[in-house]
C-alpha cells in the first residue's frame, strides 16, 4: 500500500513539477502604498477561500460575481511597490510554476475583494515548500528568502 502511494506521489511530481506559467505582464505594475503590508507568515489573515455561508456547504465566492479579475503580483521589491502580474483566471491548478522572477513580496490584487475558492502559494526554487498567501488585497513581504515559484490548489 505504501509503495503504491509513493509511486503515485513520484509520478505526480515528476509529471508536472515545473510548468510554464501563463504570460507575464511586460510592464511592471506600481502599487506603492495602496495596500496594507505584512510579513508572510507573521499574521493569520483571512483565508483566500471564501468561507461557506452559514448552514450551507456551498462556497460563497461562487455566488458572488467578481471573483475575477484576480492577479497574482510577484514583486522584486519589498512592500509590493513594483510588481509583475499573472492572471489567476488562466493559471493552471495543482502544478508548481516557476515565475522566471526572483521576488521578495507578493500580493493578490482582486478588485471585488471577495476572496478565492482556492489557495495561492509562493515558495523558494525547487517546489519543495510553499507558504500560503493568506488574503487578497494585502501585500506580504517574504523576509529572509527570495522566492521564484508559485502554485494554486
N, CA, C and O atoms as a GROMACS GRO file, in nm:
protein
  612
    1UNK      N    1   0.082  -0.119   0.000
    1UNK     CA    2   0.000   0.000   0.000
    1UNK      C    3   0.087   0.126   0.000
    1UNK      O    4   0.061   0.219  -0.076
    2UNK      N    5   0.190   0.128   0.086
    2UNK     CA    6   0.278   0.243   0.091
    2UNK      C    7   0.353   0.260  -0.040
    2UNK      O    8   0.378   0.372  -0.083
    3UNK      N    9   0.390   0.148  -0.103
    3UNK     CA   10   0.459   0.156  -0.231
    3UNK      C   11   0.372   0.222  -0.337
    3UNK      O   12   0.420   0.304  -0.415
    4UNK      N   13   0.243   0.188  -0.339
    4UNK     CA   14   0.151   0.246  -0.437
    4UNK      C   15   0.138   0.396  -0.416
    4UNK      O   16   0.142   0.472  -0.513
    5UNK      N   17   0.123   0.438  -0.291
    5UNK     CA   18   0.113   0.582  -0.263
    5UNK      C   19   0.241   0.655  -0.299
    5UNK      O   20   0.236   0.766  -0.353
    6UNK      N   21   0.356   0.595  -0.271
    6UNK     CA   22   0.484   0.657  -0.305
    6UNK      C   23   0.499   0.667  -0.457
    6UNK      O   24   0.546   0.768  -0.508
    7UNK      N   25   0.459   0.564  -0.527
    7UNK     CA   26   0.467   0.566  -0.673
    7UNK      C   27   0.377   0.673  -0.732
    7UNK      O   28   0.415   0.742  -0.827
    8UNK      N   29   0.257   0.687  -0.677
    8UNK     CA   30   0.167   0.792  -0.725
    8UNK      C   31   0.224   0.931  -0.698
    8UNK      O   32   0.216   1.019  -0.784
    9UNK      N   33   0.281   0.951  -0.581
    9UNK     CA   34   0.340   1.081  -0.547
    9UNK      C   35   0.457   1.114  -0.639
    9UNK      O   36   0.467   1.226  -0.689
   10UNK      N   37   0.545   1.017  -0.662
   10UNK     CA   38   0.658   1.039  -0.751
   10UNK      C   39   0.609   1.069  -0.892
   10UNK      O   40   0.663   1.157  -0.959
   11UNK      N   41   0.508   0.998  -0.937
   11UNK     CA   42   0.453   1.022  -1.069
   11UNK      C   43   0.393   1.160  -1.083
   11UNK      O   44   0.409   1.225  -1.186
   12UNK      N   45   0.324   1.206  -0.980
   12UNK     CA   46   0.262   1.339  -0.983
   12UNK      C   47   0.368   1.447  -0.994
   12UNK      O   48   0.359   1.536  -1.078
   13UNK      N   49   0.471   1.440  -0.908
   13UNK     CA   50   0.573   1.544  -0.909
   13UNK      C   51   0.664   1.534  -1.031
   13UNK      O   52   0.711   1.636  -1.080
   14UNK      N   53   0.688   1.415  -1.079
   14UNK     CA   54   0.772   1.401  -1.198
   14UNK      C   55   0.699   1.451  -1.321
   14UNK      O   56   0.762   1.504  -1.413
   15UNK      N   57   0.567   1.435  -1.324
   15UNK     CA   58   0.489   1.475  -1.441
   15UNK      C   59   0.484   1.626  -1.455
   15UNK      O   60   0.499   1.677  -1.566
   16UNK      N   61   0.463   1.697  -1.347
   16UNK     CA   62   0.443   1.840  -1.362
   16UNK      C   63   0.512   1.923  -1.257
   16UNK      O   64   0.456   2.020  -1.208
   17UNK      N   65   0.635   1.885  -1.221
   17UNK     CA   66   0.698   1.957  -1.112
   17UNK      C   67   0.728   2.102  -1.150
   17UNK      O   68   0.718   2.189  -1.064
   18UNK      N   69   0.763   2.130  -1.272
   18UNK     CA   70   0.779   2.267  -1.317
   18UNK      C   71   0.698   2.285  -1.445
   18UNK      O   72   0.723   2.218  -1.545
   19UNK      N   73   0.605   2.373  -1.440
   19UNK     CA   74   0.524   2.402  -1.557
   19UNK      C   75   0.556   2.542  -1.603
   19UNK      O   76   0.608   2.624  -1.527
   20UNK      N   77   0.524   2.570  -1.727
   20UNK     CA   78   0.542   2.704  -1.781
   20UNK      C   79   0.425   2.790  -1.735
   20UNK      O   80   0.309   2.755  -1.757
   21UNK      N   81   0.455   2.903  -1.672
   21UNK     CA   82   0.346   2.988  -1.624
   21UNK      C   83   0.278   3.060  -1.739
   21UNK      O   84   0.334   3.070  -1.849
   22UNK      N   85   0.158   3.111  -1.715
   22UNK     CA   86   0.093   3.195  -1.815
   22UNK      C   87   0.178   3.318  -1.842
   22UNK      O   88   0.271   3.347  -1.766
   23UNK      N   89   0.149   3.391  -1.948
   23UNK     CA   90   0.231   3.508  -1.982
   23UNK      C   91   0.236   3.610  -1.868
   23UNK      O   92   0.137   3.634  -1.799
   24UNK      N   93   0.351   3.668  -1.853
   24UNK     CA   94   0.371   3.772  -1.752
   24UNK      C   95   0.345   3.907  -1.818
   24UNK      O   96   0.373   3.926  -1.936
   25UNK      N   97   0.293   4.002  -1.741
   25UNK     CA   98   0.277   4.137  -1.794
   25UNK      C   99   0.417   4.193  -1.822
   25UNK      O  100   0.506   4.184  -1.738
   26UNK      N  101   0.434   4.250  -1.940
   26UNK     CA  102   0.566   4.300  -1.979
   26UNK      C  103   0.609   4.420  -1.896
   26UNK      O  104   0.727   4.437  -1.867
   27UNK      N  105   0.516   4.503  -1.858
   27UNK     CA  106   0.548   4.623  -1.782
   27UNK      C  107   0.518   4.602  -1.635
   27UNK      O  108   0.419   4.539  -1.599
   28UNK      N  109   0.605   4.655  -1.548
   28UNK     CA  110   0.577   4.643  -1.404
   28UNK      C  111   0.453   4.723  -1.365
   28UNK      O  112   0.420   4.824  -1.427
   29UNK      N  113   0.385   4.675  -1.262
   29UNK     CA  114   0.269   4.742  -1.206
   29UNK      C  115   0.315   4.808  -1.077
   29UNK      O  116   0.383   4.744  -0.997
   30UNK      N  117   0.279   4.934  -1.055
   30UNK     CA  118   0.322   5.008  -0.937
   30UNK      C  119   0.203   5.031  -0.845
   30UNK      O  120   0.105   5.095  -0.884
   31UNK      N  121   0.211   4.980  -0.722
   31UNK     CA  122   0.103   4.993  -0.624
   31UNK      C  123   0.149   5.062  -0.496
   31UNK      O  124   0.074   5.061  -0.398
   32UNK      N  125   0.265   5.120  -0.494
   32UNK     CA  126   0.323   5.173  -0.370
   32UNK      C  127   0.224   5.242  -0.278
   32UNK      O  128   0.162   5.341  -0.316
   33UNK      N  129   0.208   5.188  -0.158
   33UNK     CA  130   0.124   5.250  -0.056
   33UNK      C  131  -0.024   5.226  -0.066
   33UNK      O  132  -0.099   5.276   0.018
   34UNK      N  133  -0.073   5.151  -0.166
   34UNK     CA  134  -0.217   5.131  -0.183
   34UNK      C  135  -0.273   5.018  -0.098
   34UNK      O  136  -0.393   5.014  -0.074
   35UNK      N  137  -0.189   4.927  -0.051
   35UNK     CA  138  -0.236   4.810   0.023
   35UNK      C  139  -0.161   4.798   0.155
   35UNK      O  140  -0.046   4.841   0.165
   36UNK      N  141  -0.226   4.740   0.257
   36UNK     CA  142  -0.152   4.715   0.382
   36UNK      C  143  -0.040   4.614   0.357
   36UNK      O  144  -0.051   4.528   0.269
   37UNK      N  145   0.068   4.624   0.436
   37UNK     CA  146   0.186   4.539   0.418
   37UNK      C  147   0.213   4.463   0.547
   37UNK      O  148   0.216   4.522   0.655
   38UNK      N  149   0.233   4.332   0.535
   38UNK     CA  150   0.267   4.245   0.648
   38UNK      C  151   0.378   4.150   0.605
   38UNK      O  152   0.405   4.136   0.486
   39UNK      N  153   0.441   4.085   0.701
   39UNK     CA  154   0.537   3.980   0.670
   39UNK      C  155   0.461   3.849   0.648
   39UNK      O  156   0.372   3.816   0.725
   40UNK      N  157   0.497   3.776   0.542
   40UNK     CA  158   0.432   3.648   0.514
   40UNK      C  159   0.459   3.552   0.628
   40UNK      O  160   0.575   3.529   0.663
   41UNK      N  161   0.356   3.497   0.685
   41UNK     CA  162   0.369   3.403   0.795
   41UNK      C  163   0.361   3.469   0.932
   41UNK      O  164   0.349   3.399   1.033
   42UNK      N  165   0.368   3.602   0.937
   42UNK     CA  166   0.366   3.671   1.067
   42UNK      C  167   0.224   3.693   1.119
   42UNK      O  168   0.205   3.712   1.239
   43UNK      N  169   0.126   3.692   1.030
   43UNK     CA  170  -0.012   3.711   1.073
   43UNK      C  171  -0.098   3.598   1.020
   43UNK      O  172  -0.063   3.532   0.922
   44UNK      N  173  -0.208   3.578   1.084
   44UNK     CA  174  -0.307   3.482   1.036
   44UNK      C  175  -0.417   3.564   0.970
   44UNK      O  176  -0.507   3.613   1.038
   45UNK      N  177  -0.410   3.577   0.840
   45UNK     CA  178  -0.510   3.653   0.768
   45UNK      C  179  -0.633   3.569   0.741
   45UNK      O  180  -0.639   3.452   0.777
   46UNK      N  181  -0.730   3.631   0.679
   46UNK     CA  182  -0.847   3.557   0.636
   46UNK      C  183  -0.805   3.464   0.524
   46UNK      O  184  -0.722   3.502   0.441
   47UNK      N  185  -0.861   3.344   0.519
   47UNK     CA  186  -0.820   3.252   0.412
   47UNK      C  187  -0.858   3.306   0.275
   47UNK      O  188  -0.956   3.379   0.260
   48UNK      N  189  -0.778   3.267   0.174
   48UNK     CA  190  -0.813   3.303   0.037
   48UNK      C  191  -0.950   3.248   0.001
   48UNK      O  192  -1.031   3.316  -0.063
   49UNK      N  193  -0.975   3.125   0.043
   49UNK     CA  194  -1.102   3.061   0.009
   49UNK      C  195  -1.212   3.125   0.091
   49UNK      O  196  -1.209   3.120   0.214
   50UNK      N  197  -1.307   3.184   0.025
   50UNK     CA  198  -1.420   3.244   0.095
   50UNK      C  199  -1.499   3.134   0.163
   50UNK      O  200  -1.528   3.032   0.102
   51UNK      N  201  -1.532   3.155   0.288
   51UNK     CA  202  -1.597   3.050   0.367
   51UNK      C  203  -1.742   3.028   0.322
   51UNK      O  204  -1.805   3.120   0.269
   52UNK      N  205  -1.795   2.907   0.343
   52UNK     CA  206  -1.935   2.880   0.309
   52UNK      C  207  -2.029   2.968   0.392
   52UNK      O  208  -1.997   3.009   0.504
   53UNK      N  209  -2.144   2.997   0.335
   53UNK     CA  210  -2.246   3.069   0.409
   53UNK      C  211  -2.295   2.983   0.525
   53UNK      O  212  -2.294   2.861   0.513
   54UNK      N  213  -2.337   3.043   0.636
   54UNK     CA  214  -2.388   2.962   0.748
   54UNK      C  215  -2.500   2.870   0.703
   54UNK      O  216  -2.593   2.912   0.634
   55UNK      N  217  -2.490   2.742   0.741
   55UNK     CA  218  -2.592   2.644   0.705
   55UNK      C  219  -2.581   2.593   0.562
   55UNK      O  220  -2.670   2.523   0.515
   56UNK      N  221  -2.473   2.628   0.493
   56UNK     CA  222  -2.458   2.587   0.353
   56UNK      C  223  -2.322   2.520   0.335
   56UNK      O  224  -2.226   2.553   0.405
   57UNK      N  225  -2.316   2.427   0.243
   57UNK     CA  226  -2.187   2.366   0.211
   57UNK      C  227  -2.129   2.427   0.083
   57UNK      O  228  -2.021   2.389   0.039
   58UNK      N  229  -2.202   2.522   0.023
   58UNK     CA  230  -2.156   2.585  -0.099
   58UNK      C  231  -2.053   2.693  -0.068
   58UNK      O  232  -2.064   2.763   0.032
   59UNK      N  233  -1.953   2.705  -0.153
   59UNK     CA  234  -1.855   2.811  -0.136
   59UNK      C  235  -1.918   2.942  -0.179
   59UNK      O  236  -1.968   2.955  -0.290
   60UNK      N  237  -1.916   3.037  -0.088
   60UNK     CA  238  -1.983   3.165  -0.110
   60UNK      C  239  -1.929   3.241  -0.231
   60UNK      O  240  -2.005   3.307  -0.301
   61UNK      N  241  -1.799   3.232  -0.256
   61UNK     CA  242  -1.739   3.308  -0.366
   61UNK      C  243  -1.801   3.272  -0.500
   61UNK      O  244  -1.803   3.355  -0.591
   62UNK      N  245  -1.850   3.151  -0.513
   62UNK     CA  246  -1.911   3.112  -0.640
   62UNK      C  247  -2.043   3.183  -0.662
   62UNK      O  248  -2.091   3.193  -0.775
   63UNK      N  249  -2.104   3.233  -0.554
   63UNK     CA  250  -2.230   3.304  -0.565
   63UNK      C  251  -2.211   3.454  -0.586
   63UNK      O  252  -2.307   3.524  -0.618
   64UNK      N  253  -2.091   3.502  -0.568
   64UNK     CA  254  -2.063   3.644  -0.575
   64UNK      C  255  -1.992   3.676  -0.704
   64UNK      O  256  -1.882   3.626  -0.729
   65UNK      N  257  -2.054   3.760  -0.790
   65UNK     CA  258  -1.982   3.800  -0.911
   65UNK      C  259  -1.858   3.879  -0.872
   65UNK      O  260  -1.861   3.955  -0.775
   66UNK      N  261  -1.752   3.862  -0.946
   66UNK     CA  262  -1.634   3.942  -0.920
   66UNK      C  263  -1.514   3.867  -0.869
   66UNK      O  264  -1.414   3.928  -0.834
   67UNK      N  265  -1.522   3.734  -0.862
   67UNK     CA  266  -1.406   3.655  -0.822
   67UNK      C  267  -1.288   3.689  -0.912
   67UNK      O  268  -1.174   3.698  -0.866
   68UNK      N  269  -1.316   3.707  -1.039
   68UNK     CA  270  -1.214   3.750  -1.134
   68UNK      C  271  -1.259   3.883  -1.194
   68UNK      O  272  -1.379   3.900  -1.217
   69UNK      N  273  -1.170   3.975  -1.220
   69UNK     CA  274  -1.026   3.954  -1.230
   69UNK      C  275  -0.959   3.941  -1.094
   69UNK      O  276  -1.000   4.004  -0.996
   70UNK      N  277  -0.857   3.859  -1.091
   70UNK     CA  278  -0.768   3.844  -0.976
   70UNK      C  279  -0.629   3.822  -1.034
   70UNK      O  280  -0.609   3.736  -1.120
   71UNK      N  281  -0.535   3.900  -0.987
   71UNK     CA  282  -0.400   3.896  -1.042
   71UNK      C  283  -0.300   3.870  -0.931
   71UNK      O  284  -0.300   3.940  -0.829
   72UNK      N  285  -0.216   3.769  -0.949
   72UNK     CA  286  -0.107   3.744  -0.857
   72UNK      C  287   0.008   3.835  -0.899
   72UNK      O  288   0.056   3.827  -1.012
   73UNK      N  289   0.050   3.920  -0.807
   73UNK     CA  290   0.159   4.013  -0.835
   73UNK      C  291   0.282   3.971  -0.758
   73UNK      O  292   0.281   3.968  -0.635
   74UNK      N  293   0.389   3.940  -0.830
   74UNK     CA  294   0.516   3.899  -0.773
   74UNK      C  295   0.612   4.017  -0.787
   74UNK      O  296   0.629   4.071  -0.896
   75UNK      N  297   0.674   4.055  -0.674
   75UNK     CA  298   0.744   4.182  -0.670
   75UNK      C  299   0.891   4.165  -0.632
   75UNK      O  300   0.921   4.108  -0.527
   76UNK      N  301   0.983   4.213  -0.715
   76UNK     CA  302   1.125   4.206  -0.681
   76UNK      C  303   1.165   4.309  -0.575
   76UNK      O  304   1.280   4.310  -0.530
   77UNK      N  305   1.072   4.396  -0.535
   77UNK     CA  306   1.096   4.494  -0.431
   77UNK      C  307   1.010   4.462  -0.310
   77UNK      O  308   0.907   4.396  -0.324
   78UNK      N  309   1.049   4.507  -0.192
   78UNK     CA  310   0.966   4.488  -0.074
   78UNK      C  311   0.845   4.581  -0.080
   78UNK      O  312   0.844   4.679  -0.155
   79UNK      N  313   0.746   4.550  -0.002
   79UNK     CA  314   0.624   4.631   0.014
   79UNK      C  315   0.543   4.646  -0.114
   79UNK      O  316   0.464   4.739  -0.126
   80UNK      N  317   0.562   4.554  -0.210
   80UNK     CA  318   0.482   4.549  -0.333
   80UNK      C  319   0.479   4.681  -0.408
   80UNK      O  320   0.375   4.724  -0.456
   81UNK      N  321   0.593   4.745  -0.417
   81UNK     CA  322   0.598   4.875  -0.485
   81UNK      C  323   0.600   4.859  -0.636
   81UNK      O  324   0.532   4.934  -0.706
   82UNK      N  325   0.675   4.764  -0.687
   82UNK     CA  326   0.683   4.741  -0.831
   82UNK      C  327   0.674   4.591  -0.854
   82UNK      O  328   0.757   4.515  -0.804
   83UNK      N  329   0.572   4.547  -0.929
   83UNK     CA  330   0.542   4.404  -0.939
   83UNK      C  331   0.513   4.363  -1.083
   83UNK      O  332   0.489   4.446  -1.170
   84UNK      N  333   0.515   4.232  -1.105
   84UNK     CA  334   0.478   4.172  -1.232
   84UNK      C  335   0.360   4.080  -1.208
   84UNK      O  336   0.358   4.006  -1.110
   85UNK      N  337   0.260   4.085  -1.297
   85UNK     CA  338   0.134   4.018  -1.270
   85UNK      C  339   0.108   3.893  -1.353
   85UNK      O  340   0.149   3.882  -1.468
   86UNK      N  341   0.038   3.799  -1.287
   86UNK     CA  342  -0.009   3.676  -1.351
   86UNK      C  343  -0.160   3.667  -1.332
   86UNK      O  344  -0.208   3.677  -1.219
   87UNK      N  345  -0.235   3.649  -1.439
   87UNK     CA  346  -0.381   3.639  -1.435
   87UNK      C  347  -0.420   3.503  -1.374
   87UNK      O  348  -0.392   3.399  -1.433
   88UNK      N  349  -0.483   3.505  -1.257
   88UNK     CA  350  -0.517   3.380  -1.189
   88UNK      C  351  -0.632   3.305  -1.257
   88UNK      O  352  -0.650   3.186  -1.231
   89UNK      N  353  -0.708   3.371  -1.344
   89UNK     CA  354  -0.817   3.300  -1.412
   89UNK      C  355  -0.765   3.206  -1.520
   89UNK      O  356  -0.838   3.117  -1.565
   90UNK      N  357  -0.640   3.223  -1.562
   90UNK     CA  358  -0.582   3.137  -1.666
   90UNK      C  359  -0.466   3.052  -1.615
   90UNK      O  360  -0.404   2.979  -1.692
   91UNK      N  361  -0.438   3.060  -1.486
   91UNK     CA  362  -0.326   2.986  -1.428
   91UNK      C  363  -0.369   2.843  -1.394
   91UNK      O  364  -0.472   2.825  -1.329
   92UNK      N  365  -0.292   2.742  -1.436
   92UNK     CA  366  -0.329   2.604  -1.404
   92UNK      C  367  -0.319   2.576  -1.254
   92UNK      O  368  -0.237   2.636  -1.184
   93UNK      N  369  -0.401   2.485  -1.206
   93UNK     CA  370  -0.400   2.445  -1.066
   93UNK      C  371  -0.319   2.318  -1.046
   93UNK      O  372  -0.296   2.242  -1.140
   94UNK      N  373  -0.276   2.295  -0.922
   94UNK     CA  374  -0.205   2.174  -0.881
   94UNK      C  375  -0.077   2.149  -0.959
   94UNK      O  376  -0.042   2.035  -0.988
   95UNK      N  377  -0.007   2.259  -0.991
   95UNK     CA  378   0.124   2.249  -1.055
   95UNK      C  379   0.215   2.352  -0.992
   95UNK      O  380   0.171   2.461  -0.956
   96UNK      N  381   0.341   2.318  -0.980
   96UNK     CA  382   0.441   2.415  -0.937
   96UNK      C  383   0.483   2.495  -1.059
   96UNK      O  384   0.524   2.439  -1.160
   97UNK      N  385   0.473   2.626  -1.049
   97UNK     CA  386   0.506   2.713  -1.161
   97UNK      C  387   0.628   2.798  -1.126
   97UNK      O  388   0.631   2.862  -1.021
   98UNK      N  389   0.727   2.798  -1.213
   98UNK     CA  390   0.842   2.884  -1.195
   98UNK      C  391   0.811   3.016  -1.264
   98UNK      O  392   0.786   3.020  -1.384
   99UNK      N  393   0.814   3.124  -1.187
   99UNK     CA  394   0.774   3.254  -1.241
   99UNK      C  395   0.878   3.315  -1.333
   99UNK      O  396   0.846   3.403  -1.412
  100UNK      N  397   1.002   3.268  -1.324
  100UNK     CA  398   1.109   3.332  -1.401
  100UNK      C  399   1.157   3.460  -1.335
  100UNK      O  400   1.237   3.534  -1.392
  101UNK      N  401   1.108   3.488  -1.214
  101UNK     CA  402   1.144   3.607  -1.139
  101UNK      C  403   1.197   3.569  -1.002
  101UNK      O  404   1.161   3.463  -0.949
  102UNK      N  405   1.280   3.652  -0.946
  102UNK     CA  406   1.313   3.644  -0.804
  102UNK      C  407   1.227   3.750  -0.737
  102UNK      O  408   1.239   3.869  -0.768
  103UNK      N  409   1.140   3.707  -0.644
  103UNK     CA  410   1.052   3.806  -0.581
  103UNK      C  411   1.064   3.801  -0.430
  103UNK      O  412   1.090   3.695  -0.371
  104UNK      N  413   1.046   3.918  -0.366
  104UNK     CA  414   1.059   3.930  -0.221
  104UNK      C  415   0.932   3.984  -0.155
  104UNK      O  416   0.927   4.001  -0.034
  105UNK      N  417   0.830   4.012  -0.236
  105UNK     CA  418   0.698   4.044  -0.181
  105UNK      C  419   0.593   3.999  -0.282
  105UNK      O  420   0.622   3.981  -0.400
  106UNK      N  421   0.470   3.981  -0.233
  106UNK     CA  422   0.364   3.922  -0.316
  106UNK      C  423   0.229   3.976  -0.271
  106UNK      O  424   0.209   4.006  -0.153
  107UNK      N  425   0.138   3.988  -0.367
  107UNK     CA  426   0.002   4.033  -0.338
  107UNK      C  427  -0.093   3.970  -0.439
  107UNK      O  428  -0.056   3.948  -0.555
  108UNK      N  429  -0.214   3.940  -0.395
  108UNK     CA  430  -0.321   3.901  -0.488
  108UNK      C  431  -0.412   4.024  -0.500
  108UNK      O  432  -0.482   4.059  -0.405
  109UNK      N  433  -0.410   4.086  -0.615
  109UNK     CA  434  -0.494   4.203  -0.638
  109UNK      C  435  -0.630   4.155  -0.691
  109UNK      O  436  -0.637   4.098  -0.800
  110UNK      N  437  -0.735   4.178  -0.615
  110UNK     CA  438  -0.869   4.139  -0.656
  110UNK      C  439  -0.964   4.256  -0.627
  110UNK      O  440  -1.000   4.280  -0.512
  111UNK      N  441  -1.004   4.328  -0.732
  111UNK     CA  442  -1.088   4.446  -0.712
  111UNK      C  443  -1.217   4.420  -0.633
  111UNK      O  444  -1.260   4.505  -0.555
  112UNK      N  445  -1.280   4.304  -0.651
  112UNK     CA  446  -1.406   4.274  -0.582
  112UNK      C  447  -1.385   4.242  -0.434
  112UNK      O  448  -1.479   4.252  -0.355
  113UNK      N  449  -1.263   4.204  -0.395
  113UNK     CA  450  -1.228   4.174  -0.256
  113UNK      C  451  -1.319   4.067  -0.194
  113UNK      O  452  -1.357   4.079  -0.077
  114UNK      N  453  -1.354   3.964  -0.271
  114UNK     CA  454  -1.442   3.857  -0.221
  114UNK      C  455  -1.366   3.730  -0.186
  114UNK      O  456  -1.427   3.636  -0.136
  115UNK      N  457  -1.237   3.725  -0.210
  115UNK     CA  458  -1.160   3.604  -0.185
  115UNK      C  459  -1.167   3.507  -0.301
  115UNK      O  460  -1.235   3.533  -0.400
  116UNK      N  461  -1.097   3.398  -0.289
  116UNK     CA  462  -1.089   3.298  -0.395
  116UNK      C  463  -1.127   3.161  -0.340
  116UNK      O  464  -1.103   3.133  -0.223
  117UNK      N  465  -1.185   3.075  -0.423
  117UNK     CA  466  -1.224   2.941  -0.376
  117UNK      C  467  -1.109   2.840  -0.382
  117UNK      O  468  -1.133   2.719  -0.382
  118UNK      N  469  -0.986   2.888  -0.389
  118UNK     CA  470  -0.868   2.802  -0.392
  118UNK      C  471  -0.754   2.876  -0.322
  118UNK      O  472  -0.759   2.998  -0.305
  119UNK      N  473  -0.652   2.802  -0.283
  119UNK     CA  474  -0.535   2.862  -0.219
  119UNK      C  475  -0.432   2.905  -0.321
  119UNK      O  476  -0.419   2.844  -0.427
  120UNK      N  477  -0.359   3.011  -0.288
  120UNK     CA  478  -0.249   3.060  -0.371
  120UNK      C  479  -0.124   3.053  -0.283
  120UNK      O  480  -0.125   3.102  -0.170
  121UNK      N  481  -0.018   2.993  -0.336
  121UNK     CA  482   0.102   2.964  -0.258
  121UNK      C  483   0.225   3.018  -0.330
  121UNK      O  484   0.228   3.024  -0.453
  122UNK      N  485   0.327   3.057  -0.253
  122UNK     CA  486   0.455   3.103  -0.307
  122UNK      C  487   0.566   3.028  -0.235
  122UNK      O  488   0.553   2.994  -0.117
  123UNK      N  489   0.677   3.004  -0.306
  123UNK     CA  490   0.785   2.930  -0.244
  123UNK      C  491   0.920   2.952  -0.310
  123UNK      O  492   0.928   3.011  -0.418
  124UNK      N  493   1.025   2.905  -0.244
  124UNK     CA  494   1.160   2.915  -0.300
  124UNK      C  495   1.178   2.818  -0.417
  124UNK      O  496   1.093   2.733  -0.440
  125UNK      N  497   1.288   2.830  -0.490
  125UNK     CA  498   1.312   2.742  -0.604
  125UNK      C  499   1.308   2.594  -0.564
  125UNK      O  500   1.352   2.557  -0.456
  126UNK      N  501   1.256   2.512  -0.654
  126UNK     CA  502   1.260   2.368  -0.636
  126UNK      C  503   1.130   2.300  -0.596
  126UNK      O  504   1.125   2.178  -0.588
  127UNK      N  505   1.026   2.376  -0.571
  127UNK     CA  506   0.893   2.320  -0.542
  127UNK      C  507   0.890   2.233  -0.417
  127UNK      O  508   0.801   2.148  -0.404
  128UNK      N  509   0.984   2.252  -0.324
  128UNK     CA  510   0.988   2.168  -0.206
  128UNK      C  511   0.899   2.219  -0.093
  128UNK      O  512   0.848   2.141  -0.013
  129UNK      N  513   0.880   2.352  -0.087
  129UNK     CA  514   0.797   2.408   0.020
  129UNK      C  515   0.727   2.534  -0.028
  129UNK      O  516   0.776   2.604  -0.117
  130UNK      N  517   0.612   2.559   0.031
  130UNK     CA  518   0.533   2.675  -0.007
  130UNK      C  519   0.473   2.741   0.116
  130UNK      O  520   0.449   2.675   0.218
  131UNK      N  521   0.447   2.870   0.108
  131UNK     CA  522   0.371   2.944   0.208
  131UNK      C  523   0.245   2.994   0.140
  131UNK      O  524   0.249   3.044   0.028
  132UNK      N  525   0.131   2.981   0.210
  132UNK     CA  526   0.006   3.029   0.153
  132UNK      C  527  -0.004   3.180   0.170
  132UNK      O  528   0.031   3.234   0.275
  133UNK      N  529  -0.050   3.246   0.068
  133UNK     CA  530  -0.080   3.388   0.074
  133UNK      C  531  -0.217   3.397   0.139
  133UNK      O  532  -0.317   3.358   0.078
  134UNK      N  533  -0.226   3.449   0.263
  134UNK     CA  534  -0.347   3.431   0.342
  134UNK      C  535  -0.467   3.518   0.306
  134UNK      O  536  -0.578   3.488   0.350
  135UNK      N  537  -0.448   3.624   0.228
  135UNK     CA  538  -0.564   3.707   0.196
  135UNK      C  539  -0.537   3.787   0.069
  135UNK      O  540  -0.423   3.804   0.027
  136UNK      N  541  -0.644   3.835   0.010
  136UNK     CA  542  -0.634   3.919  -0.110
  136UNK      C  543  -0.618   4.065  -0.067
  136UNK      O  544  -0.650   4.102   0.046
  137UNK      N  545  -0.567   4.145  -0.159
  137UNK     CA  546  -0.553   4.290  -0.141
  137UNK      C  547  -0.470   4.327  -0.018
  137UNK      O  548  -0.494   4.430   0.045
  138UNK      N  549  -0.372   4.243   0.013
  138UNK     CA  550  -0.277   4.268   0.120
  138UNK      C  551  -0.140   4.228   0.068
  138UNK      O  552  -0.123   4.119   0.013
  139UNK      N  553  -0.042   4.316   0.086
  139UNK     CA  554   0.095   4.286   0.043
  139UNK      C  555   0.166   4.208   0.153
  139UNK      O  556   0.153   4.239   0.271
  140UNK      N  557   0.240   4.106   0.112
  140UNK     CA  558   0.317   4.025   0.206
  140UNK      C  559   0.464   4.026   0.166
  140UNK      O  560   0.499   3.985   0.055
  141UNK      N  561   0.550   4.073   0.257
  141UNK     CA  562   0.694   4.067   0.236
  141UNK      C  563   0.744   3.929   0.275
  141UNK      O  564   0.699   3.871   0.374
  142UNK      N  565   0.837   3.877   0.196
  142UNK     CA  566   0.899   3.747   0.223
  142UNK      C  567   1.034   3.778   0.284
  142UNK      O  568   1.129   3.809   0.211
  143UNK      N  569   1.045   3.769   0.414
  143UNK     CA  570   1.169   3.805   0.482
  143UNK      C  571   1.264   3.687   0.490
  143UNK      O  572   1.224   3.576   0.524
  144UNK      N  573   1.390   3.713   0.459
  144UNK     CA  574   1.492   3.611   0.474
  144UNK      C  575   1.502   3.513   0.359
  144UNK      O  576   1.578   3.417   0.367
  145UNK      N  577   1.428   3.535   0.252
  145UNK     CA  578   1.432   3.442   0.139
  145UNK      C  579   1.396   3.516   0.011
  145UNK      O  580   1.336   3.623   0.014
  146UNK      N  581   1.433   3.456  -0.098
  146UNK     CA  582   1.389   3.501  -0.230
  146UNK      C  583   1.313   3.386  -0.291
  146UNK      O  584   1.366   3.276  -0.303
  147UNK      N  585   1.190   3.411  -0.330
  147UNK     CA  586   1.105   3.308  -0.388
  147UNK      C  587   1.106   3.320  -0.540
  147UNK      O  588   1.130   3.428  -0.595
  148UNK      N  589   1.080   3.208  -0.607
  148UNK     CA  590   1.067   3.206  -0.753
  148UNK      C  591   0.943   3.130  -0.799
  148UNK      O  592   0.896   3.150  -0.911
  149UNK      N  593   0.888   3.043  -0.714
  149UNK     CA  594   0.781   2.952  -0.755
  149UNK      C  595   0.647   2.993  -0.695
  149UNK      O  596   0.641   3.061  -0.592
  150UNK      N  597   0.540   2.950  -0.761
  150UNK     CA  598   0.405   2.969  -0.705
  150UNK      C  599   0.316   2.855  -0.753
  150UNK      O  600   0.348   2.783  -0.848
  151UNK      N  601   0.203   2.840  -0.684
  151UNK     CA  602   0.110   2.732  -0.718
  151UNK      C  603  -0.029   2.771  -0.672
  151UNK      O  604  -0.046   2.850  -0.579
  152UNK      N  605  -0.130   2.714  -0.738
  152UNK     CA  606  -0.270   2.729  -0.700
  152UNK      C  607  -0.323   2.590  -0.667
  152UNK      O  608  -0.297   2.495  -0.741
  153UNK      N  609  -0.396   2.577  -0.559
  153UNK     CA  610  -0.453   2.447  -0.525
  153UNK      C  611  -0.580   2.467  -0.445
  153UNK      O  612  -0.644   2.370  -0.406
   0.00000   0.00000   0.00000
